[in-house]
Amino acid sequence: MVTGLPRCSRPHRSGAVSCAALAAIAATLSAVTPAAAAERRGSTLPYISEHVFAVGYHRIAEAYIQPVDMHRLGFDGLKALRTIDPDVDVQRDEAAVRVYTSGRPEAVYASPLPSSAGGWATLTATAVERLRARSATLRDASPERIYQAVFDAVTADLDGYSRYAGAARATSERAQRDGYGGIGVVLDSMGGRHAVRTVVPDGPAARHGVRDGDIVVAIDDKPVADLDETALRDRLRGPTGTLVHLTLRRDDDYSFRRVSIRRERVVPNTVTHAVEAGGVAVITVERFNAATAARLREAVAEAVRTMGPAARGLILDLRGNPGGLLDQAVSVADLFIPHGRIISTEGRHPDSRQRFDAASDDVAGGLPLVVLVDGRSASAAEVVAAALQDSGRAVVVGASSFGKGSVQTVTRLPNDGELFLTWSRIYTPAGYTLHRQGVQPVICTSRDPLDAERLLEDLREGRARLPAEVSSWRAAAADDETALNHLRAACPWKDHAPDLDVQVARRLLSEPGLYTRALAIASTTVAER
C-alpha cells in the first residue's frame, strides 16, 4: 500500500483533510440532532457516534479519486446491518429510507440528497439507534462491529484498495507505519516461554543490555508465563517517557536480572543488508515505514564503507515488499537519483496532484545498482523500482510487479479507527501509470531460466533491444485490456528459484559492460507530466 497520512500541517505530502473542513464538521456535530436525541433518550446501550460516520462520509465525498453518490453509499452502509442481524431490512426510494425488523416497519426517514455526506451520517446514526432498540442481536453487537459493517459496505462500493480498519487493527498498523511507545524488542512466544528474538539497534532495550535470546520472566514484577502475545505486547508498550521494569534471564542461566527501561518512540526496522565476497552488497527492504529511508541510507553507507575500493555495486531487493508510505518511497528513490522527476500523482482533490523531483546527491556515489522485484512487489516498492529504472539509475531484474499504482490517504476517525481512501494515481518519470500494469523488468527471470541466460548473452554481444511492442503496450495498458494482457504476459510472475534473481544481478555487477548495456535498455524517454 502507498499511503499519505492526513495532517493539516503537511497537505502536500499527506493528502490532508483541510483544517477548515475538519473544524466545520466538528462545529456541525457539536450539538446532537433532535432525531438522534430522541432515539437515544433513556437508552443504556453503548454509544454509536455520529461523529465517526460524519468524519468518514465527509472525507469520502471530499477526497476519493472519483465523485461519489452518497445516496448509494449511505444506503449500502445501512443495508450492511443485515450482516449482523439478518432480520433487519432497509429499503429506500427517492424520498424516504425505511427500516424494518422481522418484516415490521420501525421508522421512515427523509432521504438526504446524494451530495449530503452530513445528512447521510445523521441518518445512519439515527437509524442504527432505532434498530438497536428493536434488535437484540444489534444490541449485543459492539459499536466497533457496527462501524466495521457499515464502513466495509461503503468502501466496497469504491475500489479494492479503499478500506476501513477498526480501532484495534488501526492501532497495530499505525505502530508498524509510524512507530509506537516501547522498548524496541520482538519476542517469540511458545508454551509460556517468551524469548527475545530481535533487539532494535540503538533502541532503549539495546542500550540497557537486552540481547537476543533473553527470556522475559516478568514485566513490572508480574509474571508473564500465562500471557498471550497480544497481552505481552500491551504490557511492553505505553506512552513514551514512561518506565517499564523487566525481569530477564538467559536460557542457559537461571539467575535473574532486573532492568528498568524508559519507553521511547520505536519504529520497526525494515532494512537489512549483507556484504558478499566480490564487492557486492544485498540490501533488503521489507516494507516502507517512517524510518525506512533513514535506515536505508545507513545501510548503504555501511555497505560501501565495508566494501571499500573493491565495491562493484548494490542489489536492492524489493521482492515481496507490499509497499507503505509514499513519502518514504520518494525519499528512498531520491537517495540514488541525482536529478530529475521521481514520480507524479494525479487525482480529483487539488492536494492529490503532486510532482516529486530528486535532489542533487547519490548516497551510493554512482555505484551500479540492480533492483529485484516480483509479483508481490507493490505500491511504494513499485514507485522506487520504476523511478530508478526510468531515470536510468538502475537495472530491474525479476518479474512483473503487482500493479498497485494508486495512493491512499489515511484519515483517523474519532473512534481511533482509520479510513483508507484511494485519492490519486501514480505516474512514472516515463509518463505511464503503474496502475494494473506494474513495473516491467529489463531482465525477466520468471519464464524459462534459459531465457535470462540468453538475454545476458545477447547483452554481452550487443544484440539485445527493448521490444518495440512493450512501449506501445505500456502506453495503452491503462485503458486497453488487450494491451494490458500482452504487457503482463511479457514477464508474468510465477514461483521460481529465488537465487536466480540474485545470480543474474551478480552477473550484471561483475561485468561492467553487461551492466551498461542493460542500463541503456532500461532508460526510456521521459515525458514530463
PyMOL commands that set and color helices and strands:
alter all, ss='L'
color gray80, all
select helices_A, chain A and resi 11-14+19-28+34-40+50-63+70-83+117-134+136-140+143-156+167-178+204-207+229-236+292-310+326-336+350-352+380-390+449-461+468-476+481-490+498-510+512-522
alter helices_A, ss='H'
color red, helices_A
select strands_A, chain A and resi 2-4+88-92+96-101+104-110+163-165+180-182+185-190+193-199+215-219+222-223+243-250+253-262+264-266+271-276+280-285+313-317+324-325+341-346+354-357+369-373+395-398+406-412+418-427+443-444
alter strands_A, ss='S'
color yellow, strands_A
deselect
rebuild
show_as cartoon
